[in-house]
């Protein structure tokens, strides 16, 4: 973990788009923390591309959720 990462054993806000998120999660698990907070970390406002969509091919598996037809209809009427 980068030494500038500073997760604290507190309930609070986490930055799931942080480039150090995975390392902080591993640290929290090793320490048996129930939660952690990023408010005192140098990376608290950092953003990284979590999943570069351009790198995917047609045969790559992606987790996705299917919408019920009723919900999908409402979604497409409002946003498409």
C-alpha positions in Angstrom: 0.0 0.0 0.0 1.2 3.5 -0.9 2.5 5.2 2.3 0.2 8.2 1.5 -2.9 6.0 1.8 -4.2 6.5 5.3 -7.3 4.3 6.0 -8.7 4.7 9.5 -10.6 2.2 11.5 -13.7 4.4 11.6 -17.2 4.3 10.1 -17.3 7.0 7.4 -16.9 7.8 3.8 -14.9 5.7 1.4 -13.7 6.5 -2.1 -14.4 3.4 -4.2 -12.8 5.0 -7.2 -9.5 5.5 -5.4 -6.4 3.9 -7.0 -5.5 2.5 -3.5 -9.0 1.2 -2.7 -8.0 -2.5 -3.2 -4.9 -2.2 -1.0 -6.9 -0.4 1.7 -9.6 -3.1 1.5 -6.9 -5.8 1.9 -5.5 -3.9 4.9 -8.9 -3.6 6.5 -9.5 -7.3 6.1 -6.2 -8.2 7.6 -6.9 -6.0 10.6 -10.4 -7.4 10.9 -11.9 -3.9 10.7 -15.7 -3.7 10.3 -15.3 -0.5 8.2 -12.8 2.2 7.4 -12.8 5.9 6.5 -10.8 7.7 3.8 -11.2 11.3 5.2 -7.6 11.6 6.3 -6.1 10.0 3.2 -4.1 11.9 0.5 -6.1 9.9 -2.1 -9.6 10.8 -0.7 -10.5 12.8 -3.9 -8.6 10.7 -6.4 -10.4 8.9 -9.2 -9.2 6.1 -11.4 -10.8 4.2 -14.2 -12.1 1.2 -12.4 -12.9 -0.8 -15.5 -11.7 0.4 -18.9 -14.6 -0.5 -21.2 -12.5 0.1 -24.3 -10.4 -3.0 -23.5 -13.4 -5.4 -23.6 -14.1 -7.7 -26.4 -17.4 -9.3 -27.3 -16.5 -12.6 -25.6 -15.4 -11.0 -22.3 -17.7 -11.8 -19.4 -19.3 -8.9 -17.5 -21.4 -8.9 -14.4 -24.8 -7.3 -15.2 -28.3 -7.2 -13.9 -31.3 -7.8 -16.0 -34.2 -5.4 -15.6 -37.7 -6.6 -15.5 -39.6 -5.7 -18.6 -41.7 -3.2 -16.6 -38.7 -1.5 -15.1 -36.8 -1.5 -18.4 -39.8 0.2 -20.2 -39.9 3.0 -17.7 -36.1 3.4 -17.9 -36.1 3.6 -21.7 -39.0 6.0 -21.7 -37.3 8.4 -19.4 -33.6 8.2 -20.4 -33.4 7.0 -24.0 
